Amino acid sequence: MKSVRKALRDGELTKDTYDRVTCVECDTPLQTRDDPDEIATVRICSDCEGTWKEIR
Ligand SMILES: [Zn+2]
């Protein structure tokens, strides 16, 4: 899984006017899922089901 930081650099994700991380392809703000098996928080696009990890 790619990190949110790298996806922002690669242009897959962007930030909207409210500073929410948003999927560029779907124009959808990401949802957050705390996965107990992951050290990182998982960010999900509900439209394309893309997932990115966010280091806490
Ligand atoms: Zn998406």
PDB file of the backbone (N, CA, C, O) and the ligand in Angstrom, with CONECT records:
HET     ZN  A 101       1
ATOM      1  N   MET A   1       0.848  -1.192   0.000  1.00  0.00           N
ATOM      2  CA  MET A   1       0.000   0.000   0.000  1.00  0.00           C
ATOM      3  C   MET A   1       0.887   1.248   0.000  1.00  0.00           C
ATOM      4  O   MET A   1       1.853   1.344   0.757  1.00  0.00           O
ATOM      5  N   LYS A   2       0.542   2.178  -0.850  1.00  0.00           N
ATOM      6  CA  LYS A   2       1.321   3.408  -0.980  1.00  0.00           C
ATOM      7  C   LYS A   2       0.964   4.361   0.163  1.00  0.00           C
ATOM      8  O   LYS A   2      -0.162   4.347   0.662  1.00  0.00           O
ATOM      9  N   SER A   3       1.911   5.172   0.567  1.00  0.00           N
ATOM     10  CA  SER A   3       1.623   6.128   1.625  1.00  0.00           C
ATOM     11  C   SER A   3       0.897   7.354   1.058  1.00  0.00           C
ATOM     12  O   SER A   3       1.043   7.703  -0.113  1.00  0.00           O
ATOM     13  N   VAL A   4       0.118   7.987   1.924  1.00  0.00           N
ATOM     14  CA  VAL A   4      -0.597   9.211   1.535  1.00  0.00           C
ATOM     15  C   VAL A   4       0.398  10.269   1.063  1.00  0.00           C
ATOM     16  O   VAL A   4       0.148  10.984   0.093  1.00  0.00           O
ATOM     17  N   ARG A   5       1.517  10.356   1.757  1.00  0.00           N
ATOM     18  CA  ARG A   5       2.503  11.378   1.409  1.00  0.00           C
ATOM     19  C   ARG A   5       3.037  11.194  -0.015  1.00  0.00           C
ATOM     20  O   ARG A   5       3.178  12.152  -0.776  1.00  0.00           O
ATOM     21  N   LYS A   6       3.331   9.919  -0.353  1.00  0.00           N
ATOM     22  CA  LYS A   6       3.845   9.641  -1.699  1.00  0.00           C
ATOM     23  C   LYS A   6       2.759   9.873  -2.752  1.00  0.00           C
ATOM     24  O   LYS A   6       3.038  10.402  -3.828  1.00  0.00           O
ATOM     25  N   ALA A   7       1.533   9.481  -2.443  1.00  0.00           N
ATOM     26  CA  ALA A   7       0.432   9.666  -3.398  1.00  0.00           C
ATOM     27  C   ALA A   7       0.149  11.150  -3.638  1.00  0.00           C
ATOM     28  O   ALA A   7      -0.222  11.546  -4.743  1.00  0.00           O
ATOM     29  N   LEU A   8       0.327  11.964  -2.601  1.00  0.00           N
ATOM     30  CA  LEU A   8       0.187  13.414  -2.774  1.00  0.00           C
ATOM     31  C   LEU A   8       1.268  13.933  -3.724  1.00  0.00           C
ATOM     32  O   LEU A   8       1.003  14.772  -4.584  1.00  0.00           O
ATOM     33  N   ARG A   9       2.494  13.416  -3.552  1.00  0.00           N
ATOM     34  CA  ARG A   9       3.590  13.815  -4.437  1.00  0.00           C
ATOM     35  C   ARG A   9       3.348  13.358  -5.861  1.00  0.00           C
ATOM     36  O   ARG A   9       3.653  14.081  -6.810  1.00  0.00           O
ATOM     37  N   ASP A  10       2.789  12.135  -6.020  1.00  0.00           N
ATOM     38  CA  ASP A  10       2.571  11.555  -7.350  1.00  0.00           C
ATOM     39  C   ASP A  10       1.325  12.115  -8.036  1.00  0.00           C
ATOM     40  O   ASP A  10       1.092  11.838  -9.212  1.00  0.00           O
ATOM     41  N   GLY A  11       0.530  12.892  -7.319  1.00  0.00           N
ATOM     42  CA  GLY A  11      -0.668  13.473  -7.912  1.00  0.00           C
ATOM     43  C   GLY A  11      -1.882  12.562  -7.916  1.00  0.00           C
ATOM     44  O   GLY A  11      -2.875  12.868  -8.576  1.00  0.00           O
ATOM     45  N   GLU A  12      -1.827  11.433  -7.185  1.00  0.00           N
ATOM     46  CA  GLU A  12      -2.998  10.561  -7.055  1.00  0.00           C
ATOM     47  C   GLU A  12      -3.995  11.143  -6.070  1.00  0.00           C
ATOM     48  O   GLU A  12      -5.208  10.992  -6.212  1.00  0.00           O
ATOM     49  N   LEU A  13      -3.445  11.814  -5.068  1.00  0.00           N
ATOM     50  CA  LEU A  13      -4.263  12.442  -4.042  1.00  0.00           C
ATOM     51  C   LEU A  13      -3.948  13.925  -4.025  1.00  0.00           C
ATOM     52  O   LEU A  13      -2.865  14.356  -4.421  1.00  0.00           O
ATOM     53  N   THR A  14      -4.919  14.693  -3.557  1.00  0.00           N
ATOM     54  CA  THR A  14      -4.675  16.114  -3.398  1.00  0.00           C
ATOM     55  C   THR A  14      -5.405  16.566  -2.135  1.00  0.00           C
ATOM     56  O   THR A  14      -6.074  15.763  -1.484  1.00  0.00           O
ATOM     57  N   LYS A  15      -5.280  17.825  -1.791  1.00  0.00           N
ATOM     58  CA  LYS A  15      -6.014  18.346  -0.644  1.00  0.00           C
ATOM     59  C   LYS A  15      -7.039  19.344  -1.146  1.00  0.00           C
ATOM     60  O   LYS A  15      -6.743  20.175  -2.005  1.00  0.00           O
ATOM     61  N   ASP A  16      -8.253  19.258  -0.603  1.00  0.00           N
ATOM     62  CA  ASP A  16      -9.297  20.193  -1.031  1.00  0.00           C
ATOM     63  C   ASP A  16      -9.198  21.477  -0.218  1.00  0.00           C
ATOM     64  O   ASP A  16      -8.287  21.649   0.592  1.00  0.00           O
ATOM     65  N   THR A  17     -10.140  22.363  -0.445  1.00  0.00           N
ATOM     66  CA  THR A  17     -10.074  23.676   0.193  1.00  0.00           C
ATOM     67  C   THR A  17     -10.212  23.592   1.705  1.00  0.00           C
ATOM     68  O   THR A  17      -9.833  24.521   2.418  1.00  0.00           O
ATOM     69  N   TYR A  18     -10.761  22.466   2.207  1.00  0.00           N
ATOM     70  CA  TYR A  18     -10.874  22.269   3.653  1.00  0.00           C
ATOM     71  C   TYR A  18      -9.710  21.462   4.204  1.00  0.00           C
ATOM     72  O   TYR A  18      -9.742  21.022   5.353  1.00  0.00           O
ATOM     73  N   ASP A  19      -8.660  21.262   3.368  1.00  0.00           N
ATOM     74  CA  ASP A  19      -7.463  20.540   3.771  1.00  0.00           C
ATOM     75  C   ASP A  19      -7.727  19.049   3.993  1.00  0.00           C
ATOM     76  O   ASP A  19      -6.984  18.379   4.710  1.00  0.00           O
ATOM     77  N   ARG A  20      -8.794  18.537   3.371  1.00  0.00           N
ATOM     78  CA  ARG A  20      -9.049  17.105   3.443  1.00  0.00           C
ATOM     79  C   ARG A  20      -8.313  16.419   2.292  1.00  0.00           C
ATOM     80  O   ARG A  20      -8.261  16.936   1.176  1.00  0.00           O
ATOM     81  N   VAL A  21      -7.742  15.241   2.585  1.00  0.00           N
ATOM     82  CA  VAL A  21      -7.076  14.482   1.527  1.00  0.00           C
ATOM     83  C   VAL A  21      -8.158  13.880   0.629  1.00  0.00           C
ATOM     84  O   VAL A  21      -9.105  13.257   1.111  1.00  0.00           O
ATOM     85  N   THR A  22      -8.004  14.075  -0.679  1.00  0.00           N
ATOM     86  CA  THR A  22      -9.047  13.752  -1.652  1.00  0.00           C
ATOM     87  C   THR A  22      -8.455  12.924  -2.785  1.00  0.00           C
ATOM     88  O   THR A  22      -7.335  13.183  -3.226  1.00  0.00           O
ATOM     89  N   CYS A  23      -9.200  11.931  -3.258  1.00  0.00           N
ATOM     90  CA  CYS A  23      -8.812  11.140  -4.428  1.00  0.00           C
ATOM     91  C   CYS A  23      -8.992  11.999  -5.676  1.00  0.00           C
ATOM     92  O   CYS A  23     -10.087  12.493  -5.947  1.00  0.00           O
ATOM     93  N   VAL A  24      -7.908  12.173  -6.435  1.00  0.00           N
ATOM     94  CA  VAL A  24      -7.970  13.047  -7.617  1.00  0.00           C
ATOM     95  C   VAL A  24      -8.907  12.459  -8.677  1.00  0.00           C
ATOM     96  O   VAL A  24      -9.687  13.186  -9.293  1.00  0.00           O
ATOM     97  N   GLU A  25      -8.828  11.155  -8.884  1.00  0.00           N
ATOM     98  CA  GLU A  25      -9.602  10.505  -9.934  1.00  0.00           C
ATOM     99  C   GLU A  25     -11.111  10.630  -9.682  1.00  0.00           C
ATOM    100  O   GLU A  25     -11.877  10.874 -10.614  1.00  0.00           O
ATOM    101  N   CYS A  26     -11.530  10.467  -8.437  1.00  0.00           N
ATOM    102  CA  CYS A  26     -12.958  10.445  -8.105  1.00  0.00           C
ATOM    103  C   CYS A  26     -13.427  11.767  -7.508  1.00  0.00           C
ATOM    104  O   CYS A  26     -14.632  11.999  -7.404  1.00  0.00           O
ATOM    105  N   ASP A  27     -12.495  12.642  -7.110  1.00  0.00           N
ATOM    106  CA  ASP A  27     -12.850  13.884  -6.447  1.00  0.00           C
ATOM    107  C   ASP A  27     -13.636  13.623  -5.160  1.00  0.00           C
ATOM    108  O   ASP A  27     -14.594  14.328  -4.843  1.00  0.00           O
ATOM    109  N   THR A  28     -13.204  12.591  -4.426  1.00  0.00           N
ATOM    110  CA  THR A  28     -13.891  12.143  -3.216  1.00  0.00           C
ATOM    111  C   THR A  28     -12.953  12.244  -2.014  1.00  0.00           C
ATOM    112  O   THR A  28     -11.843  11.713  -2.053  1.00  0.00           O
ATOM    113  N   PRO A  29     -13.382  12.914  -0.955  1.00  0.00           N
ATOM    114  CA  PRO A  29     -12.543  12.940   0.260  1.00  0.00           C
ATOM    115  C   PRO A  29     -12.409  11.533   0.839  1.00  0.00           C
ATOM    116  O   PRO A  29     -13.373  10.767   0.871  1.00  0.00           O
ATOM    117  N   LEU A  30     -11.217  11.209   1.290  1.00  0.00           N
ATOM    118  CA  LEU A  30     -10.961   9.857   1.782  1.00  0.00           C
ATOM    119  C   LEU A  30     -11.579   9.654   3.155  1.00  0.00           C
ATOM    120  O   LEU A  30     -11.666  10.576   3.966  1.00  0.00           O
ATOM    121  N   GLN A  31     -12.008   8.413   3.392  1.00  0.00           N
ATOM    122  CA  GLN A  31     -12.456   8.017   4.714  1.00  0.00           C
ATOM    123  C   GLN A  31     -11.277   7.413   5.463  1.00  0.00           C
ATOM    124  O   GLN A  31     -10.255   7.072   4.867  1.00  0.00           O
ATOM    125  N   THR A  32     -11.431   7.287   6.760  1.00  0.00           N
ATOM    126  CA  THR A  32     -10.357   6.802   7.614  1.00  0.00           C
ATOM    127  C   THR A  32     -10.764   5.490   8.267  1.00  0.00           C
ATOM    128  O   THR A  32     -11.873   5.360   8.786  1.00  0.00           O
ATOM    129  N   ARG A  33      -9.862   4.523   8.235  1.00  0.00           N
ATOM    130  CA  ARG A  33     -10.114   3.265   8.933  1.00  0.00           C
ATOM    131  C   ARG A  33      -8.908   2.941   9.788  1.00  0.00           C
ATOM    132  O   ARG A  33      -7.780   2.912   9.297  1.00  0.00           O
ATOM    133  N   ASP A  34      -9.140   2.700  11.046  1.00  0.00           N
ATOM    134  CA  ASP A  34      -8.046   2.285  11.926  1.00  0.00           C
ATOM    135  C   ASP A  34      -7.969   0.774  11.909  1.00  0.00           C
ATOM    136  O   ASP A  34      -8.865   0.089  12.402  1.00  0.00           O
ATOM    137  N   ASP A  35      -6.900   0.261  11.344  1.00  0.00           N
ATOM    138  CA  ASP A  35      -6.709  -1.175  11.237  1.00  0.00           C
ATOM    139  C   ASP A  35      -5.787  -1.619  12.367  1.00  0.00           C
ATOM    140  O   ASP A  35      -4.624  -1.220  12.409  1.00  0.00           O
ATOM    141  N   PRO A  36      -6.300  -2.446  13.286  1.00  0.00           N
ATOM    142  CA  PRO A  36      -5.459  -2.840  14.434  1.00  0.00           C
ATOM    143  C   PRO A  36      -4.214  -3.619  14.024  1.00  0.00           C
ATOM    144  O   PRO A  36      -3.245  -3.677  14.781  1.00  0.00           O
ATOM    145  N   ASP A  37      -4.231  -4.222  12.823  1.00  0.00           N
ATOM    146  CA  ASP A  37      -3.063  -4.972  12.363  1.00  0.00           C
ATOM    147  C   ASP A  37      -2.024  -4.083  11.695  1.00  0.00           C
ATOM    148  O   ASP A  37      -0.902  -4.518  11.433  1.00  0.00           O
ATOM    149  N   GLU A  38      -2.397  -2.837  11.420  1.00  0.00           N
ATOM    150  CA  GLU A  38      -1.483  -1.925  10.736  1.00  0.00           C
ATOM    151  C   GLU A  38      -1.004  -0.877  11.722  1.00  0.00           C
ATOM    152  O   GLU A  38      -1.753  -0.425  12.588  1.00  0.00           O
ATOM    153  N   ILE A  39       0.240  -0.505  11.576  1.00  0.00           N
ATOM    154  CA  ILE A  39       0.768   0.568  12.418  1.00  0.00           C
ATOM    155  C   ILE A  39       0.205   1.891  11.923  1.00  0.00           C
ATOM    156  O   ILE A  39       0.039   2.838  12.691  1.00  0.00           O
ATOM    157  N   ALA A  40      -0.085   1.939  10.629  1.00  0.00           N
ATOM    158  CA  ALA A  40      -0.571   3.175  10.025  1.00  0.00           C
ATOM    159  C   ALA A  40      -2.094   3.207  10.014  1.00  0.00           C
ATOM    160  O   ALA A  40      -2.746   2.168  10.114  1.00  0.00           O
ATOM    161  N   THR A  41      -2.649   4.398   9.892  1.00  0.00           N
ATOM    162  CA  THR A  41      -4.064   4.577   9.625  1.00  0.00           C
ATOM    163  C   THR A  41      -4.298   4.340   8.136  1.00  0.00           C
ATOM    164  O   THR A  41      -3.506   4.795   7.311  1.00  0.00           O
ATOM    165  N   VAL A  42      -5.364   3.641   7.783  1.00  0.00           N
ATOM    166  CA  VAL A  42      -5.671   3.376   6.386  1.00  0.00           C
ATOM    167  C   VAL A  42      -6.704   4.390   5.904  1.00  0.00           C
ATOM    168  O   VAL A  42      -7.755   4.566   6.520  1.00  0.00           O
ATOM    169  N   ARG A  43      -6.386   5.052   4.793  1.00  0.00           N
ATOM    170  CA  ARG A  43      -7.311   6.015   4.179  1.00  0.00           C
ATOM    171  C   ARG A  43      -7.921   5.375   2.941  1.00  0.00           C
ATOM    172  O   ARG A  43      -7.214   4.780   2.127  1.00  0.00           O
ATOM    173  N   ILE A  44      -9.219   5.498   2.805  1.00  0.00           N
ATOM    174  CA  ILE A  44      -9.946   4.770   1.761  1.00  0.00           C
ATOM    175  C   ILE A  44     -10.756   5.746   0.916  1.00  0.00           C
ATOM    176  O   ILE A  44     -11.394   6.661   1.437  1.00  0.00           O
ATOM    177  N   CYS A  45     -10.718   5.530  -0.413  1.00  0.00           N
ATOM    178  CA  CYS A  45     -11.648   6.215  -1.304  1.00  0.00           C
ATOM    179  C   CYS A  45     -12.850   5.291  -1.491  1.00  0.00           C
ATOM    180  O   CYS A  45     -12.695   4.171  -1.978  1.00  0.00           O
ATOM    181  N   SER A  46     -14.043   5.745  -1.113  1.00  0.00           N
ATOM    182  CA  SER A  46     -15.215   4.870  -1.174  1.00  0.00           C
ATOM    183  C   SER A  46     -15.676   4.648  -2.612  1.00  0.00           C
ATOM    184  O   SER A  46     -16.462   3.736  -2.867  1.00  0.00           O
ATOM    185  N   ASP A  47     -15.206   5.454  -3.547  1.00  0.00           N
ATOM    186  CA  ASP A  47     -15.642   5.310  -4.936  1.00  0.00           C
ATOM    187  C   ASP A  47     -14.801   4.292  -5.708  1.00  0.00           C
ATOM    188  O   ASP A  47     -15.359   3.381  -6.321  1.00  0.00           O
ATOM    189  N   CYS A  48     -13.465   4.427  -5.693  1.00  0.00           N
ATOM    190  CA  CYS A  48     -12.618   3.489  -6.444  1.00  0.00           C
ATOM    191  C   CYS A  48     -12.011   2.436  -5.527  1.00  0.00           C
ATOM    192  O   CYS A  48     -11.269   1.569  -5.987  1.00  0.00           O
ATOM    193  N   GLU A  49     -12.321   2.503  -4.218  1.00  0.00           N
ATOM    194  CA  GLU A  49     -11.804   1.562  -3.222  1.00  0.00           C
ATOM    195  C   GLU A  49     -10.284   1.550  -3.173  1.00  0.00           C
ATOM    196  O   GLU A  49      -9.671   0.551  -2.795  1.00  0.00           O
ATOM    197  N   GLY A  50      -9.689   2.659  -3.555  1.00  0.00           N
ATOM    198  CA  GLY A  50      -8.256   2.818  -3.379  1.00  0.00           C
ATOM    199  C   GLY A  50      -7.938   2.975  -1.906  1.00  0.00           C
ATOM    200  O   GLY A  50      -8.717   3.557  -1.151  1.00  0.00           O
ATOM    201  N   THR A  51      -6.778   2.449  -1.499  1.00  0.00           N
ATOM    202  CA  THR A  51      -6.365   2.582  -0.109  1.00  0.00           C
ATOM    203  C   THR A  51      -4.941   3.115  -0.035  1.00  0.00           C
ATOM    204  O   THR A  51      -4.081   2.758  -0.840  1.00  0.00           O
ATOM    205  N   TRP A  52      -4.721   3.955   0.925  1.00  0.00           N
ATOM    206  CA  TRP A  52      -3.405   4.521   1.175  1.00  0.00           C
ATOM    207  C   TRP A  52      -3.170   4.493   2.668  1.00  0.00           C
ATOM    208  O   TRP A  52      -4.114   4.588   3.453  1.00  0.00           O
ATOM    209  N   LYS A  53      -1.936   4.365   3.060  1.00  0.00           N
ATOM    210  CA  LYS A  53      -1.648   4.345   4.487  1.00  0.00           C
ATOM    211  C   LYS A  53      -1.086   5.683   4.928  1.00  0.00           C
ATOM    212  O   LYS A  53      -0.339   6.342   4.204  1.00  0.00           O
ATOM    213  N   GLU A  54      -1.462   6.056   6.118  1.00  0.00           N
ATOM    214  CA  GLU A  54      -1.022   7.316   6.692  1.00  0.00           C
ATOM    215  C   GLU A  54      -0.281   7.002   7.974  1.00  0.00           C
ATOM    216  O   GLU A  54      -0.858   6.465   8.919  1.00  0.00           O
ATOM    217  N   ILE A  55       0.989   7.336   8.006  1.00  0.00           N
ATOM    218  CA  ILE A  55       1.796   7.063   9.188  1.00  0.00           C
ATOM    219  C   ILE A  55       1.356   8.002  10.310  1.00  0.00           C
ATOM    220  O   ILE A  55       1.274   9.218  10.132  1.00  0.00           O
ATOM    221  N   ARG A  56       1.080   7.414  11.454  1.00  0.00           N
ATOM    222  CA  ARG A  56       0.626   8.230  12.586  1.00  0.00           C
ATOM    223  C   ARG A  56       1.788   8.881  13.298  1.00  0.00           C
ATOM    224  O   ARG A  56       1.588   9.603  14.275  1.00  0.00           O
TER     225      ARG A  56
HETATM  226 ZN    ZN A 101     -11.035   7.245  -5.869  1.00  0.00          ZN2+
END
